[in-house]
């Protein structure tokens, strides 16, 4: 395959094989059962075949189809085990790999985008890709100054493919329900479409990544590789070794799982506070664990963060309404929680909801912040998903009446995705500690949603500097 399949009719036909294929396998399964095979055995075979086809179709198409698959992969923890099991391996593969472009295509693209003498920029260039993702693939190389680098090359036709796939997936979202049960697909696809232009612009990605790299330079917990060079549809950054998070999920030690989970939670909340940007693509393929030496000389781990193609710009950090509502909910202040949600548009003006019922709806969601350390598990997440998804549940009916303001769409998806990864890890996390340090409005000494932790220290430092300047003026 020389590039992303471009023709809309070809891509649409491939995407159509997902729901059609599911129907065909269901018929095949019925035939197997009539032939005497057990329902359990047939069910496992049907799910396995579905998972394999899902990976094959989405991986080959790349573009929006693969982006959709990557987004789904972090939610598999919420599915019942009998459904999630066969999908897990196939979807995890989407986080790290996809069928690559031929070598000749890569050479042609680099000559077109970096110039005919592009090889002079590198001491060496590995023509076999190290990783492939939704809109580009990554090659390992050595820059002309000796630095190991990652070269991300955008697939030709990726923009048109991305938009076309997401439009098509939006139209067949309801039909795809049986393929990925328990996930509300339509809002997910709509939100992905809204971010297409930014993800295709490697200039924006380079700026976001460099801002993080500079802010976290020398940080003991988080590492972000620096940008080395950026050209049209080519991005060169420092190379990062380390243990892929997908590998930690599959076979990591309890210590690695807990450390990775703590670092993920830390980065989710400290990133916006320190950079004004929210890394908005938290699937496991974008993280690595790096060995590091702690202050006491003992070996530890840092979190390497990759791929800043999708970010949310939050100049003031995460909105204080989130922290304030969490704090009020934990304090059982049902009336205050209701008022805060209504003021911010989560409860529409003409919608009447019982204040205690709203608090009961939110209570399990704020459970991880109620204790010093919380154990995230697939079972816990499945319970939460089932509670909201069950049409017979009061939580289901109340949830349908709540509103998600557009400004919170990406924050909501990133938070849910991160929780999904924490549950895949099965990590024990001191979430409350991170909230107190980084989330405006949550700490008890910030009752009006002002600056906690890091920001409070920054503000104090600024006041001291201003005071020193005033003294000098006198």
MITORDO-828056 format. One record per residue (C-alpha): x, y, z; residue in three letters; residue number from 1. Coordinates in steps of 0.001 Angstrom, whole numbers, plus 524288, in hexadecimal, padded with zeros to 5 digits. Layout:
<atoms>
[atom [X, Y, Z], ALA, NUM]
...
</atoms>
This chain:
<atoms>
[atom [80000, 80000, 80000], UNK, 1]
[atom [8067B, 80CAB, 7FB9F], UNK, 2]
[atom [7FEA0, 81663, 803BC], UNK, 3]
[atom [7F1D7, 818DA, 80AA5], UNK, 4]
[atom [7E701, 81399, 801B0], UNK, 5]
[atom [7E198, 82040, 7FC2C], UNK, 6]
[atom [7D52C, 81D51, 7F4B5], UNK, 7]
[atom [7C94C, 81FD2, 7FD30], UNK, 8]
[atom [7C1D2, 8149A, 7F722], UNK, 9]
[atom [7CCF1, 80B37, 7FA53], UNK, 10]
[atom [7CE0E, 80FDE, 8085D], UNK, 11]
[atom [7BF5C, 80FC8, 80A65], UNK, 12]
[atom [7BE9E, 801E1, 80548], UNK, 13]
[atom [7C935, 7FD9F, 80ECC], UNK, 14]
[atom [7C28D, 80451, 81A58], UNK, 15]
[atom [7B5B6, 7FDFE, 81693], UNK, 16]
[atom [7BBE4, 7F0AE, 818B3], UNK, 17]
[atom [7BBFF, 7F34B, 8275D], UNK, 18]
[atom [7AD4B, 7F2D7, 82A17], UNK, 19]
[atom [7AAB2, 7E9C3, 81E92], UNK, 20]
[atom [7B581, 7E0C3, 8230F], UNK, 21]
[atom [7AFDC, 7E087, 830C0], UNK, 22]
[atom [7A290, 7DC97, 82B5E], UNK, 23]
[atom [7A8E9, 7D1F7, 8231D], UNK, 24]
[atom [7B067, 7CC84, 82EA4], UNK, 25]
[atom [7A40B, 7CC8C, 836E5], UNK, 26]
[atom [79D6B, 7C444, 82C6E], UNK, 27]
[atom [7A958, 7BB67, 82BDB], UNK, 28]
[atom [7A8C2, 7BA3B, 83AAF], UNK, 29]
[atom [79A72, 7B64F, 83A3D], UNK, 30]
[atom [79DDC, 7ABC0, 83077], UNK, 31]
[atom [7A8BB, 7A6DF, 83955], UNK, 32]
[atom [79F6A, 7A60C, 844CA], UNK, 33]
[atom [79556, 79EA5, 83CB3], UNK, 34]
[atom [7A082, 79589, 83919], UNK, 35]
[atom [7A2C5, 7927F, 8476C], UNK, 36]
[atom [7AD96, 79BC5, 84BE4], UNK, 37]
[atom [7AB92, 7A1F1, 8594A], UNK, 38]
[atom [7A6B2, 7B003, 85A41], UNK, 39]
[atom [7B2C8, 7B3CD, 86232], UNK, 40]
[atom [7BC33, 7AE53, 8581F], UNK, 41]
[atom [7B4DB, 7B473, 84CBB], UNK, 42]
[atom [7B439, 7C186, 853B7], UNK, 43]
[atom [7C2EB, 7C1A7, 855DD], UNK, 44]
[atom [7C58F, 7BE49, 847AD], UNK, 45]
[atom [7BC50, 7C8D4, 842AC], UNK, 46]
[atom [7C28F, 7D323, 84B59], UNK, 47]
[atom [7D046, 7CEEE, 8476E], UNK, 48]
[atom [7CD0C, 7CFBC, 838F8], UNK, 49]
[atom [7C6B3, 7DD14, 83B0B], UNK, 50]
[atom [7D298, 7E237, 84240], UNK, 51]
[atom [7DBD3, 7DD9E, 83799], UNK, 52]
[atom [7D393, 7E3E0, 82CF5], UNK, 53]
[atom [7D29E, 7F082, 834C1], UNK, 54]
[atom [7E16E, 7F17F, 8357B], UNK, 55]
[atom [7E34C, 7EDB8, 82738], UNK, 56]
[atom [7D999, 7F792, 821AD], UNK, 57]
[atom [7DCE9, 8030B, 82A84], UNK, 58]
[atom [7EB86, 80072, 829C4], UNK, 59]
[atom [7EBCC, 7FF98, 81AE9], UNK, 60]
[atom [7E3AC, 80BD4, 81911], UNK, 61]
[atom [7EB95, 813D4, 822E5], UNK, 62]
[atom [7E5DF, 8219B, 822AC], UNK, 63]
[atom [7D987, 82406, 82A86], UNK, 64]
[atom [7D647, 81596, 82B10], UNK, 65]
[atom [7E296, 8127F, 83299], UNK, 66]
[atom [7E12F, 81EB9, 83AFE], UNK, 67]
[atom [7D3A1, 819C2, 83E7D], UNK, 68]
[atom [7D948, 80C7C, 8420C], UNK, 69]
[atom [7E3B0, 812A1, 84AAD], UNK, 70]
[atom [7D96A, 81ACA, 851A8], UNK, 71]
[atom [7D14B, 80E96, 85408], UNK, 72]
[atom [7DCD9, 806EE, 85938], UNK, 73]
[atom [7DDA7, 80E80, 865EF], UNK, 74]
[atom [7CF61, 80B94, 868FF], UNK, 75]
[atom [7D01A, 7FCC2, 86814], UNK, 76]
[atom [7D16F, 7FC17, 876E3], UNK, 77]
[atom [7C332, 8004D, 87805], UNK, 78]
[atom [7BE16, 7F4C2, 8701C], UNK, 79]
[atom [7B9CF, 7E7EF, 8763E], UNK, 80]
[atom [7C543, 7DE6C, 87666], UNK, 81]
[atom [7BEC4, 7D4C4, 86D2F], UNK, 82]
[atom [7BE2B, 7DF9F, 862FB], UNK, 83]
[atom [7CA93, 7E708, 86677], UNK, 84]
[atom [7D3E3, 7DB86, 866C1], UNK, 85]
[atom [7D49C, 7D891, 8581D], UNK, 86]
[atom [7D54B, 7E710, 854A8], UNK, 87]
[atom [7E04C, 7EA38, 85E07], UNK, 88]
[atom [7EBA0, 7E496, 85658], UNK, 89]
[atom [7E6B1, 7E9C3, 8493F], UNK, 90]
[atom [7E410, 7F780, 84E43], UNK, 91]
[atom [7F0DB, 7F826, 855D1], UNK, 92]
[atom [7F7F2, 7F511, 84926], UNK, 93]
[atom [7F1D5, 8015F, 8437A], UNK, 94]
[atom [7F8A8, 80934, 84E06], UNK, 95]
[atom [8062A, 80534, 84974], UNK, 96]
[atom [805B6, 800A0, 83B5D], UNK, 97]
[atom [7FF16, 800AE, 82E1D], UNK, 98]
[atom [802B1, 7FBDB, 8207E], UNK, 99]
[atom [80DFA, 804AA, 81BE6], UNK, 100]
[atom [81042, 80C54, 80F6A], UNK, 101]
[atom [819C9, 8063C, 805BB], UNK, 102]
[atom [827D0, 80B2E, 8063E], UNK, 103]
[atom [826F0, 81181, 7F8C7], UNK, 104]
[atom [81B33, 81984, 7FD27], UNK, 105]
[atom [8224E, 81E46, 80955], UNK, 106]
[atom [82E3C, 82260, 80162], UNK, 107]
[atom [825B8, 829C0, 7F7CA], UNK, 108]
[atom [81E5C, 830D4, 80289], UNK, 109]
[atom [82AD0, 8351B, 80978], UNK, 110]
[atom [830AD, 83A06, 7FCB9], UNK, 111]
[atom [82433, 8419A, 7FA03], UNK, 112]
[atom [82301, 8474C, 807AD], UNK, 113]
[atom [8312E, 84935, 80BFC], UNK, 114]
[atom [837F2, 84A9B, 7FED5], UNK, 115]
[atom [83F56, 84165, 7F5F2], UNK, 116]
[atom [84B2D, 8421D, 7FEFA], UNK, 117]
[atom [84330, 83DD6, 80AD8], UNK, 118]
[atom [84CEE, 8331E, 80E1B], UNK, 119]
[atom [8571D, 83D98, 8113F], UNK, 120]
[atom [84EEC, 8412A, 81D2C], UNK, 121]
[atom [85180, 833C5, 82312], UNK, 122]
[atom [85D58, 82B9C, 82654], UNK, 123]
[atom [85493, 81FBD, 824E3], UNK, 124]
[atom [8463F, 81D1B, 82232], UNK, 125]
[atom [83F22, 81051, 824D5], UNK, 126]
[atom [835D4, 80E32, 81984], UNK, 127]
[atom [82DD6, 8042D, 82107], UNK, 128]
[atom [82411, 80B82, 82983], UNK, 129]
[atom [8254A, 80A64, 83841], UNK, 130]
[atom [816E2, 80D75, 83A1E], UNK, 131]
[atom [80AF2, 810C1, 83207], UNK, 132]
[atom [7FF2F, 81888, 83659], UNK, 133]
[atom [7F2B1, 81E5B, 83102], UNK, 134]
[atom [7F818, 82912, 82827], UNK, 135]
[atom [806A8, 82652, 827A2], UNK, 136]
[atom [81183, 81CB8, 82A78], UNK, 137]
[atom [81E08, 81E6A, 8322F], UNK, 138]
[atom [82BDE, 81AF7, 82DFF], UNK, 139]
[atom [837DE, 81A4F, 83691], UNK, 140]
[atom [84398, 8222E, 831CA], UNK, 141]
[atom [84FEA, 8292D, 8362B], UNK, 142]
[atom [84FE5, 837E8, 833C7], UNK, 143]
[atom [85BC3, 83E42, 82D98], UNK, 144]
[atom [86086, 842CC, 83B10], UNK, 145]
[atom [86054, 834EA, 84084], UNK, 146]
[atom [85375, 83552, 847D5], UNK, 147]
[atom [84A52, 82998, 846DC], UNK, 148]
[atom [83D81, 82E8C, 8414A], UNK, 149]
[atom [82FD0, 82A43, 83DBA], UNK, 150]
[atom [82B34, 82E80, 83036], UNK, 151]
[atom [81C75, 82F10, 82EC1], UNK, 152]
[atom [817E0, 82EEB, 820A4], UNK, 153]
[atom [809A9, 831E5, 81D8E], UNK, 154]
[atom [802CB, 8287C, 81468], UNK, 155]
[atom [7FF6B, 82E33, 80704], UNK, 156]
[atom [7F0EE, 830F1, 8064A], UNK, 157]
[atom [7EF99, 83003, 81518], UNK, 158]
[atom [7E767, 83C67, 8162B], UNK, 159]
[atom [7DCF7, 83845, 80C89], UNK, 160]
[atom [7DCFA, 82A7C, 81202], UNK, 161]
[atom [7DB7C, 82F60, 81FEF], UNK, 162]
[atom [7CFCA, 837EC, 81CCB], UNK, 163]
[atom [7C980, 82DDC, 813FD], UNK, 164]
[atom [7CAE2, 822AE, 81DA3], UNK, 165]
[atom [7C567, 82A61, 82907], UNK, 166]
[atom [7B9D8, 82F01, 820F4], UNK, 167]
[atom [7B70E, 82101, 81CDD], UNK, 168]
[atom [7B8DD, 81BB0, 82A9F], UNK, 169]
[atom [7AF92, 82611, 82FA4], UNK, 170]
[atom [7A520, 82180, 82617], UNK, 171]
[atom [7A687, 81338, 829DF], UNK, 172]
[atom [7A8A4, 815AF, 8386E], UNK, 173]
[atom [79BD8, 80F38, 83C2D], UNK, 174]
[atom [79EB4, 80349, 833E4], UNK, 175]
[atom [7AC25, 8020B, 83A1E], UNK, 176]
[atom [7A5E5, 80095, 84784], UNK, 177]
[atom [7A6B0, 7F1A1, 847A8], UNK, 178]
[atom [7B50D, 7F226, 843BD], UNK, 179]
[atom [7B8BD, 7FA97, 84F72], UNK, 180]
[atom [7ADB0, 7F8E9, 85940], UNK, 181]
[atom [7AC91, 8023F, 864AE], UNK, 182]
[atom [7B317, 80DE8, 85DF6], UNK, 183]
[atom [7AB78, 819D1, 85937], UNK, 184]
[atom [7B237, 81B24, 84C10], UNK, 185]
[atom [7ABCD, 82700, 845DE], UNK, 186]
[atom [7B0E9, 83175, 84F6B], UNK, 187]
[atom [7BE61, 82B24, 84EEC], UNK, 188]
[atom [7BED6, 82C21, 8401A], UNK, 189]
[atom [7B9AB, 83A28, 8404D], UNK, 190]
[atom [7C439, 83E5F, 849CC], UNK, 191]
[atom [7CED8, 837C0, 841CF], UNK, 192]
[atom [7CA3F, 83EF3, 8359B], UNK, 193]
[atom [7CB2F, 84BF6, 83CB9], UNK, 194]
[atom [7D9C5, 849B4, 83ED8], UNK, 195]
[atom [7DD82, 84577, 83113], UNK, 196]
[atom [7E39F, 8522F, 82C59], UNK, 197]
[atom [7EC54, 8538E, 83844], UNK, 198]
[atom [7F130, 8459F, 837BA], UNK, 199]
[atom [7F52A, 84709, 8297A], UNK, 200]
[atom [7FD02, 85379, 82C52], UNK, 201]
[atom [80A7E, 84F1C, 830AD], UNK, 202]
[atom [80E03, 85D68, 83356], UNK, 203]
[atom [803D7, 85E23, 83E29], UNK, 204]
[atom [80838, 850F8, 84356], UNK, 205]
[atom [81670, 85546, 8439F], UNK, 206]
[atom [812F4, 861A3, 84B37], UNK, 207]
[atom [80AF8, 85A16, 85547], UNK, 208]
[atom [81579, 84FC3, 85701], UNK, 209]
[atom [82070, 859A2, 85864], UNK, 210]
[atom [818A5, 8613D, 8629C], UNK, 211]
[atom [81751, 854C7, 86AA0], UNK, 212]
[atom [8258E, 850F0, 86878], UNK, 213]
[atom [82A4E, 85DF3, 86DA8], UNK, 214]
[atom [82116, 85E0A, 87950], UNK, 215]
[atom [82480, 85022, 87D6C], UNK, 216]
[atom [8330F, 850FA, 87AA1], UNK, 217]
[atom [83A0C, 84A84, 88609], UNK, 218]
[atom [82D3B, 8463D, 88C5B], UNK, 219]
[atom [82ED1, 83A15, 894F2], UNK, 220]
[atom [821AE, 83463, 890DC], UNK, 221]
[atom [81EA6, 83858, 882DB], UNK, 222]
[atom [82703, 838B5, 87690], UNK, 223]
[atom [822FB, 83EAE, 86991], UNK, 224]
[atom [82C57, 83D69, 85DEE], UNK, 225]
[atom [8307F, 84A22, 85787], UNK, 226]
[atom [82D3B, 84DD6, 84994], UNK, 227]
[atom [83931, 84D0E, 840C4], UNK, 228]
[atom [83371, 850F4, 83394], UNK, 229]
[atom [8260C, 85364, 82DCA], UNK, 230]
[atom [82297, 853E1, 81F73], UNK, 231]
[atom [81670, 8521A, 81715], UNK, 232]
[atom [81026, 8456A, 81BD9], UNK, 233]
[atom [81CFA, 8410D, 82235], UNK, 234]
[atom [82070, 84279, 8308F], UNK, 235]
[atom [82DAD, 83EE5, 83672], UNK, 236]
[atom [82EC8, 83D91, 84537], UNK, 237]
[atom [83836, 83790, 84EE9], UNK, 238]
[atom [83771, 828BD, 84F5C], UNK, 239]
[atom [8320E, 8229B, 85BD0], UNK, 240]
[atom [83567, 8150A, 86094], UNK, 241]
[atom [82DB6, 80EEA, 86B8C], UNK, 242]
[atom [8233E, 80501, 86EAF], UNK, 243]
[atom [816D7, 8075C, 866A0], UNK, 244]
[atom [80B07, 80926, 86F57], UNK, 245]
[atom [803E4, 7FE9D, 8679F], UNK, 246]
[atom [80E9A, 7F53C, 86C0D], UNK, 247]
[atom [80CCA, 7F968, 87A33], UNK, 248]
[atom [7FE2D, 7F6F1, 878D2], UNK, 249]
[atom [800BE, 7E975, 87329], UNK, 250]
[atom [80BA0, 7E4A4, 87C0F], UNK, 251]
[atom [81098, 7EF4D, 88523], UNK, 252]
[atom [813F9, 7ED09, 89362], UNK, 253]
[atom [80ACD, 7F260, 89DE7], UNK, 254]
[atom [81507, 7FCD1, 8A0D7], UNK, 255]
[atom [815A0, 800FB, 8928A], UNK, 256]
[atom [806D1, 80148, 89191], UNK, 257]
[atom [8052C, 809B2, 89DA5], UNK, 258]
[atom [81028, 812E0, 899CA], UNK, 259]
[atom [80AFA, 8144E, 88BE9], UNK, 260]
[atom [7FD55, 816FA, 89113], UNK, 261]
[atom [80217, 8213F, 89AA6], UNK, 262]
[atom [809FB, 82807, 89013], UNK, 263]
[atom [7FE7E, 827F6, 88698], UNK, 264]
[atom [7F5A7, 82E41, 890C0], UNK, 265]
[atom [80071, 837EA, 8940E], UNK, 266]
[atom [80247, 83BF5, 885E4], UNK, 267]
[atom [7F393, 83D01, 88365], UNK, 268]
[atom [7F240, 8476E, 88DE4], UNK, 269]
[atom [7FF80, 84E14, 88E67], UNK, 270]
[atom [800EC, 84F6A, 87F9A], UNK, 271]
[atom [7F62A, 859A3, 87DC5], UNK, 272]
[atom [7FA76, 860D5, 88A0B], UNK, 273]
[atom [8088A, 861FE, 88583], UNK, 274]
[atom [806EF, 863D0, 876CF], UNK, 275]
[atom [7F8F7, 86888, 87495], UNK, 276]
[atom [7F749, 85CC1, 86BA1], UNK, 277]
[atom [7F06E, 84FB3, 86D82], UNK, 278]
[atom [7F683, 843FC, 86691], UNK, 279]
[atom [7EA40, 83E86, 86070], UNK, 280]
[atom [7EE21, 8314F, 85AE3], UNK, 281]
[atom [7F08A, 828BE, 866D4], UNK, 282]
[atom [7F0D6, 81B3B, 860CE], UNK, 283]
[atom [7FBD6, 81228, 8654D], UNK, 284]
[atom [8037E, 8134B, 8589B], UNK, 285]
[atom [806F9, 82143, 85C57], UNK, 286]
[atom [80DEA, 81DF4, 86915], UNK, 287]
[atom [81A6E, 81734, 86D5E], UNK, 288]
[atom [8205E, 8141F, 87A90], UNK, 289]
[atom [82E7E, 818CF, 87B70], UNK, 290]
[atom [83811, 813E8, 885CA], UNK, 291]
[atom [83CC8, 81EEF, 88E76], UNK, 292]
[atom [8451F, 82092, 89A99], UNK, 293]
[atom [83E1D, 826CA, 8A602], UNK, 294]
[atom [843FC, 8305E, 8AFC6], UNK, 295]
[atom [8470B, 82501, 8B8CF], UNK, 296]
[atom [84E63, 81E15, 8ADE8], UNK, 297]
[atom [84436, 81355, 8AC7F], UNK, 298]
[atom [83F56, 80FF5, 89EEF], UNK, 299]
[atom [831FF, 81550, 89B93], UNK, 300]
[atom [829B1, 818B2, 88FB9], UNK, 301]
[atom [82604, 824E6, 88837], UNK, 302]
[atom [81AD7, 82644, 87E9F], UNK, 303]
[atom [81E91, 829D8, 870AB], UNK, 304]
[atom [81367, 83075, 8695E], UNK, 305]
[atom [81297, 8300F, 85A85], UNK, 306]
[atom [809C1, 83568, 84FBF], UNK, 307]
[atom [8045E, 84303, 8521E], UNK, 308]
[atom [7FC38, 84360, 845B5], UNK, 309]
[atom [7EFCA, 84582, 84D8F], UNK, 310]
[atom [7EFC6, 84F1C, 858E1], UNK, 311]
[atom [7E59A, 85764, 85FB1], UNK, 312]
[atom [7E9A7, 86565, 8625C], UNK, 313]
[atom [7E6AB, 868D8, 87085], UNK, 314]
[atom [7EDF3, 87589, 873CE], UNK, 315]
[atom [7E8BE, 87552, 881BD], UNK, 316]
[atom [7EA90, 866C0, 8837A], UNK, 317]
[atom [7DF3A, 85D7C, 885B1], UNK, 318]
[atom [7D282, 864D4, 888CF], UNK, 319]
[atom [7D0A5, 8670E, 89764], UNK, 320]
[atom [7C27C, 86273, 89676], UNK, 321]
[atom [7C7A9, 85483, 89554], UNK, 322]
[atom [7CF89, 8553F, 8A1E0], UNK, 323]
[atom [7C509, 85CBB, 8A91E], UNK, 324]
[atom [7BA59, 8530D, 8A562], UNK, 325]
[atom [7C2FA, 8479F, 8A976], UNK, 326]
[atom [7C5CF, 84DDB, 8B6A3], UNK, 327]
[atom [7B782, 8514C, 8B90C], UNK, 328]
[atom [7B344, 843B1, 8B513], UNK, 329]
[atom [7BC98, 83D65, 8BEA5], UNK, 330]
[atom [7B741, 84675, 8C926], UNK, 331]
[atom [7A943, 841F7, 8C608], UNK, 332]
[atom [7A561, 84FD4, 8C233], UNK, 333]
[atom [79AC1, 84B89, 8B8C4], UNK, 334]
[atom [79495, 858FF, 8B74C], UNK, 335]
[atom [7A1A0, 85F7A, 8B456], UNK, 336]
[atom [7A578, 854F7, 8AA8F], UNK, 337]
[atom [7987F, 85697, 8A381], UNK, 338]
[atom [79A10, 86569, 8A31A], UNK, 339]
[atom [7A800, 86476, 89DD9], UNK, 340]
[atom [7A42C, 85B00, 89312], UNK, 341]
[atom [7988F, 8634A, 88F15], UNK, 342]
[atom [7A0A6, 86FD0, 88EDA], UNK, 343]
[atom [7AA89, 86979, 885BC], UNK, 344]
[atom [7A04D, 863A1, 87C9E], UNK, 345]
[atom [7A146, 8554E, 88094], UNK, 346]
[atom [79304, 85647, 8849E], UNK, 347]
[atom [78B1B, 85DAA, 87A7C], UNK, 348]
[atom [782BD, 86914, 87EAD], UNK, 349]
[atom [7758A, 86279, 87CBA], UNK, 350]
[atom [77998, 85520, 881FB], UNK, 351]
[atom [77588, 85200, 88FE9], UNK, 352]
[atom [77D83, 847C7, 8972E], UNK, 353]
[atom [77D1A, 84392, 8A546], UNK, 354]
[atom [78941, 84893, 8AC51], UNK, 355]
[atom [78B8D, 83C1E, 8B40C], UNK, 356]
[atom [7898B, 833D7, 8A7DA], UNK, 357]
[atom [7940F, 83BA4, 8A0C8], UNK, 358]
[atom [79D76, 83972, 8AC08], UNK, 359]
[atom [79A66, 82AE0, 8AC3C], UNK, 360]
[atom [79CE0, 82A65, 89D8A], UNK, 361]
[atom [7AA40, 830BE, 89F70], UNK, 362]
[atom [7AE21, 829A6, 8ABEC], UNK, 363]
[atom [7B4A7, 81DA7, 8A5A2], UNK, 364]
[atom [7BBDB, 8266A, 89C17], UNK, 365]
[atom [7C214, 82E43, 8A712], UNK, 366]
[atom [7C4FB, 82217, 8AF10], UNK, 367]
[atom [7D37F, 821B4, 8AB23], UNK, 368]
[atom [7D550, 82F5B, 8B0FD], UNK, 369]
[atom [7CF0E, 82BA9, 8BDFB], UNK, 370]
[atom [7DA7A, 8237D, 8C2DD], UNK, 371]
[atom [7E923, 8254F, 8C405], UNK, 372]
[atom [7EBBC, 81A3A, 8BA63], UNK, 373]
[atom [7E239, 813F0, 8B0D5], UNK, 374]
[atom [7E3A0, 80712, 8A9A8], UNK, 375]
[atom [7DEFC, 80871, 89B8C], UNK, 376]
[atom [7DA12, 7FB96, 895EF], UNK, 377]
[atom [7D2F9, 7F6D8, 889F1], UNK, 378]
[atom [7C839, 7F191, 892C5], UNK, 379]
[atom [7C605, 7FEEF, 898FC], UNK, 380]
[atom [7C52B, 80598, 88BBD], UNK, 381]
[atom [7BBF8, 7FB38, 88661], UNK, 382]
[atom [7B312, 7FD8E, 891E7], UNK, 383]
[atom [7B2C3, 80C20, 88F37], UNK, 384]
[atom [7B048, 80A0F, 880AF], UNK, 385]
[atom [7A572, 80041, 88344], UNK, 386]
[atom [79EEA, 8094D, 88D09], UNK, 387]
[atom [79DEE, 81453, 88320], UNK, 388]
[atom [79B62, 80BF9, 87713], UNK, 389]
[atom [79030, 803CC, 87CC4], UNK, 390]
[atom [78355, 809CC, 877C5], UNK, 391]
[atom [77CA9, 804EB, 8842D], UNK, 392]
[atom [78606, 80C6A, 88D00], UNK, 393]
[atom [78256, 819A4, 89322], UNK, 394]
[atom [79052, 81DDC, 8900D], UNK, 395]
[atom [78DE4, 81B2C, 8819C], UNK, 396]
[atom [781C5, 823C9, 88145], UNK, 397]
[atom [78829, 82ECA, 888FC], UNK, 398]
[atom [79465, 82E41, 880B2], UNK, 399]
[atom [78C62, 8304C, 8745F], UNK, 400]
[atom [7873B, 83D21, 879F8], UNK, 401]
[atom [794B2, 842A5, 87CF5], UNK, 402]
[atom [79BBD, 84B05, 872F4], UNK, 403]
[atom [7AA2D, 84B83, 86F60], UNK, 404]
[atom [7ADE6, 85971, 86B4E], UNK, 405]
[atom [7B6B0, 859DB, 85F2B], UNK, 406]
[atom [7C202, 85FB7, 866E8], UNK, 407]
[atom [7C27E, 85360, 86F24], UNK, 408]
[atom [7C194, 84930, 86457], UNK, 409]
[atom [7D01E, 846CA, 862FB], UNK, 410]
[atom [7D2C7, 847B4, 8719A], UNK, 411]
[atom [7C81B, 83D98, 873DB], UNK, 412]
[atom [7CD80, 8342E, 869A0], UNK, 413]
[atom [7DB85, 8358F, 86E64], UNK, 414]
[atom [7D77F, 8332C, 87C81], UNK, 415]
[atom [7CF6B, 82730, 87907], UNK, 416]
[atom [7DA3D, 821FD, 87044], UNK, 417]
[atom [7E46A, 823AE, 87AF5], UNK, 418]
[atom [7DB9E, 81CA7, 884A6], UNK, 419]
[atom [7DA32, 811CB, 87A8D], UNK, 420]
[atom [7E8FE, 81056, 879C4], UNK, 421]
[atom [7EA3D, 81090, 888A1], UNK, 422]
[atom [7E07F, 80558, 88924], UNK, 423]
[atom [7E7EF, 7FDF2, 87E9C], UNK, 424]
[atom [7F406, 7FF75, 88717], UNK, 425]
[atom [7ECC4, 7FB62, 89362], UNK, 426]
[atom [7F47B, 80616, 89A3E], UNK, 427]
[atom [7F370, 80B19, 8A818], UNK, 428]
[atom [7F3F3, 819F5, 8A714], UNK, 429]
[atom [7F476, 8252D, 8B0D4], UNK, 430]
[atom [7EAED, 82D12, 8A8C3], UNK, 431]
[atom [7E6B4, 83616, 8B3C4], UNK, 432]
[atom [7F4CC, 83A9B, 8B55B], UNK, 433]
[atom [7F573, 83EA5, 8A706], UNK, 434]
[atom [7E863, 845B9, 8A7D7], UNK, 435]
[atom [7EC82, 84D5E, 8B3E5], UNK, 436]
[atom [7F92B, 85187, 8AD61], UNK, 437]
[atom [7F476, 854B0, 89FC7], UNK, 438]
[atom [7E5AF, 855E7, 89E18], UNK, 439]
[atom [7E047, 863A6, 8A041], UNK, 440]
[atom [7D4E4, 863D4, 8A9B0], UNK, 441]
[atom [7D75F, 85690, 8AFDE], UNK, 442]
[atom [7E089, 8596B, 8BB39], UNK, 443]
[atom [7D9D5, 85D40, 8C7DC], UNK, 444]
[atom [7E1F8, 869BB, 8C8BD], UNK, 445]
[atom [7DD35, 86E16, 8BB47], UNK, 446]
[atom [7CE7E, 86F31, 8BDC2], UNK, 447]
[atom [7CC00, 8784E, 8B26C], UNK, 448]
[atom [7D34B, 87052, 8A853], UNK, 449]
[atom [7DFDC, 877FD, 8A92B], UNK, 450]
[atom [7EDAA, 87314, 8A7AE], UNK, 451]
[atom [7F1C4, 86679, 8AEA8], UNK, 452]
[atom [7FF16, 86040, 8B019], UNK, 453]
[atom [8085E, 8642F, 8A544], UNK, 454]
[atom [800C0, 8703D, 8A137], UNK, 455]
[atom [7FFD9, 87573, 8AF1B], UNK, 456]
[atom [80EAB, 87471, 8B033], UNK, 457]
[atom [8104C, 87B55, 8A32B], UNK, 458]
[atom [80735, 88651, 8A773], UNK, 459]
[atom [80E51, 887AD, 8B472], UNK, 460]
[atom [81B43, 8887D, 8AD3B], UNK, 461]
[atom [815F8, 89303, 8A43C], UNK, 462]
[atom [81115, 89AE1, 8AFE2], UNK, 463]
[atom [81E65, 899F1, 8B672], UNK, 464]
[atom [82513, 89EBE, 8AA17], UNK, 465]
[atom [81B67, 8AA03, 8A906], UNK, 466]
[atom [81DC3, 8AD6B, 8B757], UNK, 467]
[atom [82C66, 8AD72, 8B55A], UNK, 468]
[atom [82A9F, 8B663, 8A9A6], UNK, 469]
[atom [8226B, 8BFD3, 8B1C3], UNK, 470]
[atom [82CBC, 8C04D, 8BC61], UNK, 471]
[atom [836FD, 8C35A, 8B235], UNK, 472]
[atom [82EB2, 8CE5E, 8ACEE], UNK, 473]
[atom [82DEC, 8D48C, 8BA5C], UNK, 474]
</atoms>
